């Protein structure tokens, strides 16, 4: 898993955000807009990283072959967590999905 700072740097680079200290008022406005934009990106990445970290902990726990097998699933919401075990499956059926 990539470090949060690596994700932030990559995302900022992909958005072509250039942050520098301008000498003119228009440049200052653009600079401030760039900072606000960067802060929004950092907050988005941090929120996703928190979710991914928790999800990976559960995935690692489920990967213990002494306790679970690949047919176990977990459903978690804000008030409940369920451990499910698949006994039978049709597999993925795409016959009724429309384009």
N, C-alpha and C positions, 0 to 999 in steps of 0.2 A: 504494500500500500504506500502510495506517495505521501510525503509529509505535507501538511497543510500549507506551509510556506511555498513549497514547490508548485502546488496547485494554483496558489494565488499569483505567483510570478508568471506561470504559463498563461493563465487567463488574462492578466493585464497585458502581456505581450501580444496575445491574440487579438485583443481589442485595440491595439496600437495606441495605447494611452501614453502620452509623453508628459512627464511631470518635471517642471523646471521653474526657476524663479524669474518671472518676467519683469521688465523695467516699465512697461506702459500699463495703463488702467485696463485696457481691453485684454491684454495678456494676463493681467491679474485675475480678471473675471474667468477667463478660460482656464487658468491654473486652478482656481477654486472649484470650478465645475469638474475638472479632472480629479481633484482630490475627493469630491463628493461621489463621483462615479466609482473611484477606486474603493472607497469605504463600502459602498453598496455591494460591490463584487466580493470584498472580503467577508462581509456579513453573510452573503449567500453561500459562499464556500464553507464558512464555519458551520452554518446550520446543516449543510449536507454532510460535512465531516462528522458531526455529532451523530447523525442518524447512521451513517455508514459504520462508525466505530461500534455502536451498539449492535447493529445487525451482524457484523463480523464476529462479535463475541458469541452470539447465539449460533452462528454457522459453525464456529470452531467447536462449540459444545456438542452440537448435533453430529459432528464428524467423528465422535468417539465410537468406534465399532463395537466396543464392549457393552454399550448402553443402547445404541440406536443403529438403524440400518437406513439405506437411501429412501425408504418409503415413509419415513417419519417427516412430519411437517409441523411447524409452529405458527399459530395465528395469535398475534398480540394486538390488543387495542388498549384504550386508556383505563379500562377497568378489569380486564381479564386476559389470561394467557392460556391457550389450549395446545396440547401436544396431540397430534393426530397420527394415526398409522393407517396407511392405505393397504387394504386387503385384496381388492380387485380393481382393475383399471381397464378402460377401453383404449388407453393411450390418447393422443391428441387426435380428435376427429374434426376435420375441417370441412366436411360435406355441407354443412348448413351455414357457413360463413359467406356472406356476400361481399363482393369487392367494393 
